[in-house]
Structures are given as structure tokens and as C-alpha cells.
Amino acid sequence: MAASEAPATPVTFVSVTQLRPSQLRYAAENVKEKHQKALKDHKKLAPVDTDNGNSLLGPKDAVPVVAYNGVYYLIDGHHNVLATRMGGFSSVPVVVQETYTGRAEDFWPWMTARGFAYLKHLDGTTAEAGPESFDALVNDDLRYFLAASARKIKNGKVTSTPADPLWEKIEPGVPFMEFKMAELL
């Protein structure tokens, strides 16, 4: 990938150990699919674009994060980080969207109010804080079904279409839309 294709916001590679999820659920099948696709894309990238081979993802796949006390909390891209971990890679490209400087007890309410966190369990109850690690995430098959059944549109262009889409996901859109829809099912 040429340097001119990288995002305008500075991209930094950070250790996966410095990343924390901001949601409680994920879709295991989605992670498997992203892992396979990323492995194919990884072969096309120059070492400089993958943190000298330590990252499965290149700069164009940088995940947005909130920085707080030396930790990076994902705003989006949980499945990409899980795919990176699945492949045994040690770093992920991130773009710091915001740096939180408030009180510790206000962090998760702030993340949730900004649409950066989704803290609902499968049973509909709400957690007061996000999980401490990606290992604590719970598989949500309905979330995968909704992600797989969507025609995705970004900047007015169709980016993916299943054979018979059930709905359209327009990006940028409503954060955590698949979770919200899964709750209705």
C-alpha cells in the first residue's frame, strides 16, 4: 500500500495487550471471516505497512480508539482485533479519536453517552463497565446473522452485498446497530 493511501489522521501501531474492548459481545463467525480476508490482504502489504510483520492489519485498517491511562479502548474494529489475536500477531494499527482525561468513575458512562461503548449482555441487562479483556467477550450468533445479511454502503458506494440482503447498513451510521437489531429478535 502506498503511503498516500494511509488515513489522514496519524496511525500508530500498539500492542494488542494495550487494547480493551468497549462491548461485551462479538460474532465468532465474523472473526473467522475477517481473519481469512486479512490474511490474504496481509500478503500484499509491505513490511513497513504491517509494523515489520507484527500486525495482520495495515494502516488503512486502523481501528479508532479512545486513549486513557496508557490503554486504548476500541470504538470500533473489535472483530479486526480478535482476528489479529487469532493469527498470533502482536500489534494493531490504531487512530486515537479522543483522549479521556476525566475521573475514572465517569469513564464508562462517558464512553456510552458518546456511542463509543455498548455494554448490554445477551439477556438485555446492562453492565456498568466494559470487559477487562477480549477473552471475556461472549459470542452472539444473532449479531453475526445481522452483519452477514446487510448490504453495506459507505460514502454512497456499496461495499458488500449478500445474495439476498435483509437490510442496508449505511456508514457512518448508528453505532452498534447489529447489537440493537439483535435485541429485537
N, C-alpha and C positions, 0 to 999 in steps of 0.2 A: 504494500500500500504506500503510495506517495505521501510525503509529509503534508502536501496541500489538502489531502482528503481528511486529515485529522480534525476533530471538533475545534471550534474557535476557543472554547474555554480550556484552560490548561488541563492536561491529563497527567495523572500521577499513578504509578504502579505501587500498590500497597500489598502487604502480606495478607493472605486470607485469614490469618489469625487476628488481624486488626479490624475485621468486618463483623458486624452484628446485623441480624435480621430485624425488620420492623413489622413483621407479620407472623402469625402463628401457624399458617398452613401453606402448603405448596402442592404441586401436582407431580408425582414421581414420573409419570409417563412424559410429561413436558420436559423434565430434566433430561431424560434419556434422549429424546429427540434433539434438544439443544446441544447435548454433548456430541452426538453424531455429526450434526451440522457444523459445529465449531471445530471438530477435529479435521473435517475436510477443508474448512476455511483457514485453519491454522497452518496447513501445509503451504499455503500461498503467501504467507506473511514472512517478511524479513525478520531476522533475529532482533533487530533494534525495535521492531514494532510489537514484540512479544516479551519485552523485559528479558532479552537474551534467552528466550525459550522457556522462561519460568511461568509464563501466562498462556493460557489457552486462547485468550481473547486479545484482540488488537485495539488500538486507540479508538477506532470507530465504534467499538462495542463497549466503551467506557460506561460504567454504571453510576448514576447520580447518588450522592451520599450527603449526609449531614455529619460534619466533624464535631466531636465533643470529647474532651479529655483524652485525646490520643486514640480514640476509637472512631470508626467510620460506620454510621448507621445507614443501611440501604434505604433509599427512597423507592427504587425500582431495580429490577435486574436480579431478583433472588434466584430465579431458575438458572441464570447465567453463572452466578457464583456457585451454586450447587453442582452445575455441570463441570465447572473448573475443579472443584474438590473431587468429583467423581474421577476425573482424569489424573489426579495426583499432582496437579500444578500448584505452585505456591504463591502466585501473585495475581492480582486483578487490576485492570485499569479503572480508575475512578475519576469523577469530576465532582469536586466539592461544590455543591449548590449553596449551602449555607453552613455557617459555624455557629453552634449554640453556645451561648455564654451565660445563660440563666442558672437558676437554682436547680440542683439535682432532682428535687421532688416535683418540679414543674416540667421536666424534660418530656416524659411520655404524653402528658396532656397537650403540650405544645406540638409534639410530633403529630398527634392525632388530629388536632384542630387544623393543622396546615395540610392535612391529607397525605402526610408522609408515612403514617403508620396505620395498620389495620389490625386491631387486637381482639377480634372475635374468634371464639372457639367454634368447633363444629356444632356444638349444642346451642349456639346462639348467645352464650354468656360472654361478657367482655372482661378481658384481663386488664389489670392496672398498669402492666409494664410488658415490654416485649421480651422475647426469649433471650437468654444469655448466649446461646449458640445455635448454629444451624442444625445440630443434632436433635434439638428439641422440637423442630417443626413436625407437623402432623400431615400426612398425605390426605388430600381432598380430591377424590375422583370426580366430583361434580365440577370442580374448578377446571380440571383438565378437559372434561366434556365441553364446557362453555368456551374455553380457549380454542379447542380444536374445531368447534363449529362456527367460528366467527370469520367473516370476511374482514380483513384488517385494511384500514385506509389511513395512510399517513401523508400529510401535506397534499391532500386531494388525489393521491395516487394509490391504487390498490396494491398492497404489498404481499398479500396471501389470500387465497380463496380455496376453501374446501369444495368438494364436488357439489354439495347442496348446503350452502351456508344458512344458518338459522337466524343470524343477526349480524349487524355490522359494528365493528369496534373502530371508532374514529379517533385517531391520535393527533394531537394530545386530547385526551378525553377525561372521563371521570376516573380518578384513581381507584384501583382495586375493584373495577366493575365486575370481573368474573366472580369474585367473592360475594358481592352484593346480589348478583343474579342467582348464584348457587343457593344462597339462603332462602330465596323464594321458592326453589324447587324442593 
